[in-house]
Amino acid sequence: MGLRSSSAHICQRVTSSVVYMMKQSGYLLLNYLDDFAGAEKSEDANVVFDLLESVEKASSPSTVMTFLGVKFDTSELTISVTTERVEEILLLVKTWLNLLVATVKQLQSLLEDWFQPDEILETDATLRSCGGLQRLNPYLPRKALPITPLILKQIYEFMDLDDTQDKTFWSLFLLAFFMMSRKSNLVPNSEKEFDENKQLCRGDIIIENDVLIIILKWSKTIQFGQRKLRIPISSIQGSILCPVNAYKNMIKAIPAVKKDPAFCKVKKGRILPITYKEYQNKLRYLIQKTGRNSLFYSTHSFRRGGATLAFDAEVSTELIQLHGDWHSVMLIKSI
């Protein structure tokens, strides 16, 4: 949309005012620039249509409507992307994949053309106007896909475990998965933001025979140090996915003291933490190497994946809740 003074922004503000007035009269509409769309009961549809639209330019009331490249069908209660829109998207993706650099103007055009309609189509008016889509699925979160043991094994194929840094990331990945951990307990946002009271330190991970005892002093549910959570992580004998072996290999490659970050790197002779950006970038790089779209995965995928594996193994929700430090059983179900 550009600057607030742009003609496009002014147009949007004007038509939004019309939508507001219609809403006060009991009619649900949505707008994008100078285009309007809405849905009403059959007996009211023509009334609203006559109030708003020029008959020559508009589509008369129907159970099927295409708006901003999206087809709404109130008989089937579906929303789908038109063939023309899919072709536009494929062309756009192909164009951007071939770009090595992009101008500010190109990025601005991309945002204006493709992201603004999403905000419009997620409004209550859209969902309610489609005759019950909101009731069919009232909340459609955009979740990262879960990491699975198969994905971990495929990631392993692209790692060089003779490399010190890859040993660290491999241990980080496995512990994040089997701990069902939040990223905030594992790595800081930046090297300077490492907090030994929030992120894991070497002294927080105790090796007892073939079991890791991991001590969390802080989390979203432990804000004031009122308790410590002890998470046991068992070894998986003979498996490349053994978190105990991975951790032992990492601490052998990078020795550190108890107050040092659990997952660290050596830079100019100093022990520094792996940061969230490094963690996320490494994961997405490896996901892409496995042939998957890395945009569908994030560090939260480990937490979802570990919990999903436990559910599939019929572990009780109470144990999963305790192990993953969820506030309630209902929150586990939302992963």
C-alpha positions in Angstrom: 0.0 0.0 0.0 2.9 2.3 0.4 2.7 5.5 2.4 -0.3 6.4 4.5 -1.0 9.3 2.1 -1.1 7.1 -1.0 -4.2 7.0 -3.1 -4.6 3.3 -2.4 -4.6 3.8 1.3 -7.1 6.7 1.0 -9.3 4.4 -1.2 -9.2 1.6 1.4 -10.1 4.0 4.2 -13.1 5.4 2.2 -14.5 1.9 1.4 -13.9 0.8 4.9 -16.1 3.6 6.1 -18.9 2.3 3.8 -18.4 -1.2 5.2 -18.7 0.3 8.7 -22.0 2.0 7.9 -23.4 -1.1 6.3 -22.4 -3.1 9.4 -24.3 -0.6 11.6 -27.3 -1.5 9.4 -26.8 -5.2 10.0 -25.1 -6.1 6.7 -21.8 -7.9 6.6 -19.3 -6.8 4.0 -15.6 -6.9 3.3 -13.7 -4.5 1.1 -10.4 -4.3 -0.8 -9.7 -1.0 -2.3 -12.8 -0.2 -4.4 -14.1 -3.8 -4.5 -16.8 -5.0 -2.2 -18.0 -8.5 -1.4 -20.6 -9.8 1.0 -23.2 -12.5 1.7 -26.6 -12.3 3.1 -29.8 -14.4 3.4 -31.4 -14.9 0.0 -34.2 -12.4 0.8 -31.8 -9.6 1.7 -29.1 -10.2 -0.9 -30.7 -8.1 -3.6 -31.4 -5.2 -1.2 -27.7 -4.9 -0.3 -26.6 -5.4 -3.9 -28.8 -2.5 -5.0 -27.5 -0.3 -2.3 -23.8 -0.8 -3.2 -23.2 -1.8 -6.7 -23.4 -0.7 -10.2 -25.3 -3.4 -12.0 -23.1 -3.1 -15.1 -19.9 -3.7 -13.1 -20.9 -6.1 -10.4 -21.8 -9.8 -10.1 -25.4 -10.3 -9.0 -26.2 -12.4 -5.9 -25.2 -16.0 -6.2 -24.3 -19.0 -4.1 -20.8 -18.9 -5.8 -18.6 -15.8 -5.7 -15.0 -15.1 -6.8 -13.4 -12.3 -4.9 -9.6 -11.5 -5.1 -8.9 -14.7 -6.8 -10.7 -16.8 -4.2 -13.9 -18.7 -4.9 -16.5 -18.9 -2.1 -19.3 -21.5 -2.4 -22.0 -21.1 0.2 -23.8 -24.3 -0.9 -20.8 -26.5 -0.5 -19.4 -24.4 2.4 -16.0 -24.2 0.8 -13.3 -21.7 -0.1 -11.0 -22.5 -2.9 -8.4 -20.8 -5.1 -9.3 -20.3 -8.7 -7.2 -21.8 -11.5 -6.2 -18.4 -12.7 -5.0 -17.5 -9.3 -2.9 -20.7 -9.0 -1.3 -19.9 -12.4 -0.4 -16.4 -11.2 1.1 -17.8 -8.0 3.2 -20.4 -9.9 4.4 -17.7 -12.2 5.3 -15.4 -9.3 7.1 -18.2 -7.5 9.1 -19.1 -10.6 10.1 -15.5 -11.1 11.3 -15.0 -7.5 13.2 -18.3 -7.5 15.3 -17.0 -10.4 16.1 -13.7 -8.6 19.4 -13.2 -6.9 18.6 -9.7 -5.7 15.4 -7.7 -5.5 14.7 -4.0 -5.5 12.7 -2.3 -2.7 10.0 -1.5 -5.3 9.7 -5.2 -6.2 9.4 -6.2 -2.6 6.8 -3.5 -2.0 4.8 -4.7 -5.1 4.9 -8.3 -3.7 3.6 -7.3 -0.3 0.9 -5.1 -1.8 -0.3 -7.7 -4.3 -0.2 -10.8 -2.2 -0.3 -10.1 1.6 -3.0 -7.5 2.0 -5.8 -9.7 0.6 -4.9 -12.3 3.2 -5.7 -9.9 6.0 -9.1 -9.1 4.3 -10.0 -12.8 3.8 -9.3 -13.6 7.5 -11.9 -11.2 8.8 -15.1 -12.3 10.7 -17.2 -11.0 7.8 -15.6 -13.4 5.4 -16.1 -16.4 7.6 -19.6 -15.5 8.8 -20.7 -14.6 5.3 -19.9 -18.0 3.9 -22.9 -19.5 5.8 -21.1 -21.3 8.5 -17.4 -21.8 7.6 -16.5 -20.3 11.0 -18.6 -22.9 12.7 -17.0 -25.7 10.7 -13.5 -24.7 11.6 -13.5 -21.6 13.9 -9.8 -21.4 14.4 -7.3 -22.1 11.6 -3.8 -21.6 13.1 -0.7 -21.6 10.9 1.4 -24.2 12.6 4.8 -25.5 11.8 4.7 -29.1 10.7 6.1 -31.6 13.2 9.5 -33.2 12.9 9.4 -37.0 12.7 12.0 -39.7 13.4 12.1 -40.2 9.6 12.9 -36.6 9.0 15.6 -36.7 11.7 17.2 -39.7 10.0 17.1 -37.9 6.7 18.7 -34.8 8.2 21.4 -37.0 9.7 22.5 -38.0 6.2 23.3 -34.4 5.4 25.3 -33.7 8.5 29.1 -34.1 8.9 29.5 -35.5 12.4 33.2 -35.1 12.2 32.6 -31.4 12.3 32.4 -29.9 15.8 29.6 -27.5 14.9 27.4 -30.3 13.3 27.9 -32.4 16.5 26.5 -29.5 18.5 23.5 -29.0 16.2 22.8 -32.7 16.1 22.7 -32.9 19.9 20.5 -29.7 20.0 18.1 -31.2 17.5 17.7 -34.5 19.3 17.3 -33.0 22.8 14.8 -30.5 21.5 12.8 -33.4 20.0 13.0 -35.8 22.9 12.6 -33.0 25.5 9.6 -31.5 23.6 11.4 -28.3 24.5 10.6 -24.7 23.8 13.4 -22.9 22.0 13.7 -20.3 24.8 15.0 -23.0 27.1 17.7 -24.1 24.6 19.2 -21.0 23.0 19.0 -17.2 23.4 18.0 -14.8 20.7 21.5 -13.4 20.5 24.9 -14.1 22.0 24.6 -11.2 24.4 21.2 -12.3 25.6 22.3 -15.7 27.0 20.9 -16.1 30.5 22.2 -19.0 32.6 18.9 -18.9 34.6 16.8 -19.3 31.5 18.7 -21.3 28.9 20.3 -24.6 29.6 23.9 -24.7 30.9 26.3 -27.6 30.8 25.7 -28.0 34.6 22.0 -28.4 34.0 22.5 -31.7 32.1 23.6 -34.6 34.3 24.7 -37.9 32.8 23.8 -40.9 34.9 24.8 -44.1 33.2 22.8 -44.1 29.9 20.3 -41.4 31.0 20.4 -37.6 30.8 18.7 -35.7 33.6 17.9 -32.3 32.3 17.1 -29.6 34.9 15.0 -26.6 33.8 15.1 -23.7 36.2 12.8 -21.4 34.1 10.1 -21.7 31.5 6.8 -20.2 30.5 5.2 -22.0 33.4 8.2 -21.5 35.8 8.6 -17.7 35.8 9.8 -17.1 39.3 12.0 -20.1 40.2 9.2 -21.7 42.2 10.2 -25.1 41.1 12.7 -27.0 39.0 11.7 -29.4 36.3 13.8 -32.6 35.9 13.4 -34.3 32.6 14.9 -37.8 32.0 16.1 -38.6 28.5 17.0 -42.3 28.0 19.5 -43.6 25.5 18.4 -45.5 22.4 20.9 -48.2 22.0 22.3 -48.8 18.5 20.3 -45.9 17.0 21.6 -42.8 15.2 18.8 -41.0 17.0 20.3 -41.7 20.5 20.2 -38.3 22.3 22.6 -39.5 25.0 25.3 -40.5 22.5 24.8 -37.2 20.6 25.2 -35.2 23.8 28.3 -37.1 24.9 29.9 -36.6 21.4 29.2 -32.9 21.6 30.7 -32.3 25.1 33.7 -34.3 24.1 34.2 -32.1 21.0 33.6 -28.8 22.9 34.5 -29.1 26.6 33.0 -26.3 28.8 32.4 -25.4 32.4 29.0 -25.8 34.2 27.9 -22.2 33.7 28.7 -22.2 29.9 25.8 -22.6 27.4 24.8 -26.2 26.9 24.9 -25.7 23.1 27.8 -23.5 22.2 30.5 -22.7 19.7 34.1 -21.5 20.0 34.8 -18.1 18.5 38.3 -16.5 18.9 38.9 -18.8 21.8 35.7 -17.8 23.6 32.7 -20.1 24.4 29.6 -18.5 23.0 26.0 -19.8 22.7 24.3 -21.0 19.6 21.7 -18.4 18.9 18.1 -18.9 17.8 18.8 -17.5 14.3 21.6 -20.1 13.9 19.4 -22.8 15.2 16.5 -21.9 12.9 18.7 -21.4 9.8 20.5 -24.7 10.3 17.2 -26.6 10.7 15.7 -25.0 7.6 18.8 -25.6 5.5 18.8 -29.3 6.3 15.0 -29.6 5.8 15.5 -28.1 2.4 18.2 -30.7 1.7 15.7 -33.5 2.4 13.5 -32.2 -0.4 10.9 -30.5 1.8 9.7 -26.9 1.9 11.6 -25.4 4.8 9.0 -22.7 5.2 6.7 -25.2 6.7 9.1 -26.0 9.6 10.5 -24.1 12.5 12.3 -24.9 15.8 8.8 -25.5 17.2 8.5 -28.5 14.9 10.7 -30.4 17.4 8.3 -29.8 20.2 5.3 -30.8 18.1 7.1 -33.8 16.7 8.2 -35.1 20.1 4.7 -34.8 21.5 3.2 -36.4 18.4 5.5 -39.4 18.7 4.5 -39.8 22.4 0.8 -39.6 21.5 1.3 -42.2 18.8 3.1 -44.4 21.3 0.0 -44.0 23.6 1.9 -42.2 26.3 -0.6 -40.7 28.8 -1.4 -37.0 28.2 -0.5 -36.4 31.9 3.0 -37.7 31.4 3.4 -35.7 28.1 2.1 -32.6 29.9 4.7 -33.0 32.7 7.6 -33.9 30.3 6.9 -31.0 27.9 6.0 -28.6 30.7 2.6 -27.7 29.3 0.3 -25.7 31.5 -2.6 -27.9 30.8 -3.7 -31.0 28.9 -5.9 -28.9 26.6 -2.8 -26.9 25.5 -1.1 -30.2 24.5 -4.0 -31.0 22.2 -3.6 -27.6 20.5 -0.1 -28.5 19.2 
